[in-house]
Amino acid sequence: MPWIFQTTISPHPPDFPQFTNHLPLYICIYTVIQIPDNRPSKELQRHPKTEAMKNQYHTPQLSSNQCGSSLVQTIDAPLPLVWSIIRRFDNPQAYKLFVKSCKLRSGNGGIGSVREVMVVSGLPAATSTERLDELDDECHVMMISIIGGDHRLVNYLSTTTLHEISEEGMNRGKTEVVESYVVDVPAGNSKEDTCCFANMIIGCNLRSLARITEKMAKFHL
């Protein structure tokens, strides 16, 4: 029985005052459920290095005041196309729904570059200062840390990896995007509250990335 991610729409929880008292009325809540699947399915084939990469990049050591999570999005588009969107450190608004604009403060978009992100109204923040810590075009790895801004995500580090998967009978590959993060738990919030807020943001962004790149893939067929 496969594990699947189920996305549901839930009313704005009243117990997130520190993070979400200015969020829109509805947010996305993610749960993992196990369901029986008796239907025949095509075999998905992943690169042999995929699991090793996941273990390397998505199993961080957390301190007692930190929390983290890992989200997975399968996209029906080839990996080079998806990577071409994600790797643009200077243009996160291409798919990130909560980014209004972005300006590089230093660097040219490569490792060590720092960007100033303007957040859309409605979130409990206006700006976020972020640094590109790793960008590997061969292994498709991107690591970004938040180093400033008017928010409460302290010591936030995200890691994104892309993995190519092929399906029997398909003439093009799919892409599995894994994004994980580690962040300090702010005073007054629980680990569950903090992860729920971060998961909501990341999950919405990953689904947006899927919609955009899948449309682009169909257009270029």
Residue pairs with C-beta under 8 A, 6 or more apart in sequence:
1 34
1 35
1 36
1 37
2 34
2 35
2 37
3 32
3 33
3 34
4 32
4 33
4 35
5 30
5 31
5 32
5 71
5 72
6 30
6 31
6 32
6 33
7 28
7 29
7 30
7 203
7 207
8 28
8 29
8 31
9 26
9 28
9 29
10 26
10 27
10 28
10 29
11 25
11 26
12 20
12 23
12 24
12 25
12 26
12 27
13 20
13 27
13 196
15 193
16 189
16 193
16 196
16 197
18 124
18 152
18 186
18 188
18 189
18 193
19 124
19 152
19 189
19 193
19 194
19 197
20 27
20 124
20 197
21 124
22 122
22 123
22 124
23 122
23 123
23 124
24 122
27 200
28 200
28 203
28 204
29 196
29 200
30 71
30 199
30 200
30 203
42 167
42 168
42 169
42 170
43 167
43 168
44 165
44 166
44 167
44 174
45 165
45 166
45 167
45 168
46 163
46 164
46 165
46 176
47 163
47 164
47 165
50 163
50 165
50 176
53 139
53 141
53 161
53 163
54 161
54 163
54 178
57 141
57 159
57 161
57 178
57 180
58 70
58 159
58 161
58 178
58 180
60 68
60 157
60 159
60 180
60 182
62 68
62 182
65 184
65 185
66 155
66 182
66 183
66 184
66 185
67 182
67 183
67 185
67 191
67 194
67 195
68 180
68 181
68 182
68 183
68 195
69 180
69 181
69 195
69 198
69 199
70 178
70 179
70 180
71 178
71 179
71 180
71 199
71 202
71 203
71 206
72 176
72 177
72 178
73 176
73 177
73 179
73 206
73 207
73 209
73 210
74 165
74 174
74 175
74 176
74 177
74 210
75 82
75 174
75 175
75 176
75 177
75 209
75 210
75 213
75 214
76 174
76 210
76 214
76 217
77 174
77 175
77 210
77 213
77 214
77 216
77 217
78 164
78 172
78 173
78 174
78 175
78 217
79 140
79 162
79 163
79 164
79 173
79 175
81 175
81 213
81 216
81 217
81 220
82 162
82 175
82 177
82 209
82 213
83 137
83 140
83 162
83 175
85 94
85 95
85 209
85 212
85 213
86 95
86 142
86 160
86 162
86 177
86 209
87 135
87 137
87 142
88 94
88 109
89 104
89 109
89 110
89 113
89 115
89 132
89 135
89 142
89 144
90 102
90 104
90 109
90 113
90 115
91 102
92 99
92 102
92 115
92 117
93 99
93 100
93 101
93 102
94 212
95 205
95 208
95 209
95 212
96 205
96 208
97 120
97 204
97 205
97 208
98 119
98 120
98 123
98 201
98 204
98 205
99 117
99 118
99 119
99 120
100 118
100 119
100 120
101 117
101 118
102 115
102 116
102 117
102 118
103 115
103 116
104 113
104 114
104 115
104 116
105 114
105 115
105 116
105 129
106 112
106 113
106 114
107 113
107 114
107 132
109 132
110 132
110 135
111 132
111 133
111 134
111 135
112 131
112 132
113 131
113 132
114 129
114 130
114 131
114 132
114 147
115 129
115 130
115 131
115 132
116 127
116 128
116 129
117 127
117 128
117 129
117 130
117 149
118 126
118 127
119 125
119 126
119 127
119 128
124 151
124 152
125 149
125 150
125 151
126 150
127 149
127 150
128 146
128 148
128 149
128 151
128 153
129 146
129 147
129 148
129 149
130 144
130 145
130 146
130 147
131 144
131 145
131 147
132 142
132 143
132 144
133 143
133 144
133 145
133 157
134 141
134 142
134 143
135 141
135 142
135 143
136 142
139 161
140 161
140 162
140 163
141 159
141 160
141 161
142 159
142 160
142 161
143 157
143 158
143 159
143 160
144 157
144 158
144 160
145 155
145 156
145 157
145 158
146 153
146 154
146 155
146 156
146 157
152 186
152 189
153 183
153 184
153 198
154 183
154 184
154 186
155 182
155 183
155 184
156 181
156 182
156 183
156 184
157 181
157 182
157 183
158 179
158 180
158 181
158 202
159 179
159 180
159 181
160 177
160 178
160 179
161 177
161 178
162 175
162 176
162 177
162 178
163 175
163 176
163 177
163 178
164 173
164 174
164 175
164 176
165 173
165 174
165 175
165 176
166 173
166 174
167 173
167 174
172 217
175 213
177 206
177 209
179 202
179 206
181 198
181 202
183 194
183 198
185 191
185 194
186 194
